[in-house]
Amino acid sequence: MIELRQLIERFNREMDRAEKAGAYEPTAAAMSTVGPGGRPGVRMVLLKETDERGFVVYTNLESRKGRELAVNPWAALCFWWGPAATQVRVEGKVEVVTAAEADAYFASRPRAKQIGAWASNQSEPLATRQVLLDRVAAVDAEYRDRTVPRPPYWTGFRVVPDRMEFWYGHEDRLHERLDYRLERGIWVEKILSP
Ligand SMILES: Cc1cc2nc3c(=O)[nH]c(=O)nc-3n(C[C@H](O)[C@H](O)[C@H](O)COP(=O)(O)O)c2cc1C
């Protein structure tokens, strides 16, 4: 029987292989969410953690994606590693990581990025770019000699997969597709036509 742990190990092996093949930013993925009326949205994110439970990305709960996930907690990730001709798709329900996990990851970030997380109301309109730069300066001054705490709206989402696909590019569009779906608690493997 296939276990999620094995699919995630396979993902990690493929990402290593892609990195060795020269893939630029192999942790970058397109992440789609669904908004009002079933309208999809997609943007790039960086994968920060994989463990036996799923795939974690960090963002702002008040961003467009954060708001969409609060209403409809389903997401899809798509990785493309050109030099390895490999695509990986991950779909599933999303959960917010624990405060302790988010705190630990936030604390590991460079200070300038921590300040950026406070300064930016992600996805909200900005009158000018200068407004953002002024906010950065103000937050920097506020925390001059102090540890920058994690903003309450900044956290991680874990995509807990119930579907994954590994796609390997071949000549003459005879690509290989390995599709895995969780059906009544059992992972089912199928080879799909390219
Ligand atoms: C390569 C790349 C990686 C990115 N990584 C993240 C990320 O990990 N988290 C994040 O919130 N935004 C990330 N962004 C910015 C998002 O693409 C997006 O602009 C932002 O999250 C706002 O999206 P939203 O308005 O749909 O919520 C990244 C952008 C690029 C190009």
The ligand as a Tripos MOL2 file, in Angstrom:
@<TRIPOS>MOLECULE
LIG
   31    33     1     0     0
SMALL
NO_CHARGES

@<TRIPOS>ATOM
      1 C1          9.2520   33.1830   -7.0790 C.3       1 LIG1
      2 C2          8.2440   33.8450   -6.1760 C.ar      1 LIG1
      3 C3          8.0700   33.3670   -4.8900 C.ar      1 LIG1
      4 C4          7.1300   33.9460   -4.0180 C.ar      1 LIG1
      5 N1          6.9620   33.4120   -2.7780 N.ar      1 LIG1
      6 C5          5.9660   33.8850   -1.9820 C.ar      1 LIG1
      7 C6          5.6880   33.2680   -0.7250 C.ar      1 LIG1
      8 O1          6.3110   32.2710   -0.3290 O.2       1 LIG1
      9 N2          4.6950   33.7980    0.0330 N.ar      1 LIG1
     10 C7          3.9660   34.8820   -0.3810 C.ar      1 LIG1
     11 O2          3.0790   35.3100    0.3630 O.2       1 LIG1
     12 N3          4.1960   35.4720   -1.5630 N.ar      1 LIG1
     13 C8          5.1770   35.0060   -2.3780 C.ar      1 LIG1
     14 N4          5.4180   35.5950   -3.5960 N.ar      1 LIG1
     15 C9          4.5380   36.7100   -4.0110 C.3       1 LIG1
     16 C10         3.2230   36.1410   -4.5480 C.3       1 LIG1
     17 O3          3.4180   35.6360   -5.8780 O.3       1 LIG1
     18 C11         2.0790   37.1660   -4.5590 C.3       1 LIG1
     19 O4          2.4570   38.3280   -5.2450 O.3       1 LIG1
     20 C12         1.6510   37.5540   -3.1390 C.3       1 LIG1
     21 O5          1.6690   36.4490   -2.2480 O.3       1 LIG1
     22 C13         0.2480   38.1430   -3.1490 C.3       1 LIG1
     23 O6         -0.6420   37.2260   -3.7220 O.3       1 LIG1
     24 P1         -2.2340   37.2890   -3.4670 P.3       1 LIG1
     25 O7         -2.6170   38.7490   -3.6230 O.co2     1 LIG1
     26 O8         -2.8400   36.4200   -4.5150 O.co2     1 LIG1
     27 O9         -2.4840   36.7840   -2.0730 O.co2     1 LIG1
     28 C14         6.3550   35.0540   -4.4660 C.ar      1 LIG1
     29 C15         6.5470   35.5290   -5.7690 C.ar      1 LIG1
     30 C16         7.4710   34.9430   -6.6080 C.ar      1 LIG1
     31 C17         7.6310   35.4840   -8.0090 C.3       1 LIG1
@<TRIPOS>BOND
     1     1     2 1
     2     2     3 ar
     3     2    30 ar
     4     3     4 ar
     5     4     5 ar
     6     4    28 ar
     7     5     6 ar
     8     6     7 ar
     9     6    13 1
    10     7     8 2
    11     7     9 ar
    12     9    10 ar
    13    10    11 2
    14    10    12 ar
    15    12    13 ar
    16    13    14 ar
    17    14    15 1
    18    14    28 ar
    19    15    16 1
    20    16    17 1
    21    16    18 1
    22    18    19 1
    23    18    20 1
    24    20    21 1
    25    20    22 1
    26    22    23 1
    27    23    24 1
    28    24    25 2
    29    24    26 1
    30    24    27 1
    31    28    29 ar
    32    29    30 ar
    33    30    31 1
@<TRIPOS>SUBSTRUCTURE
     1 LIG1         1 GROUP 0 **** ****
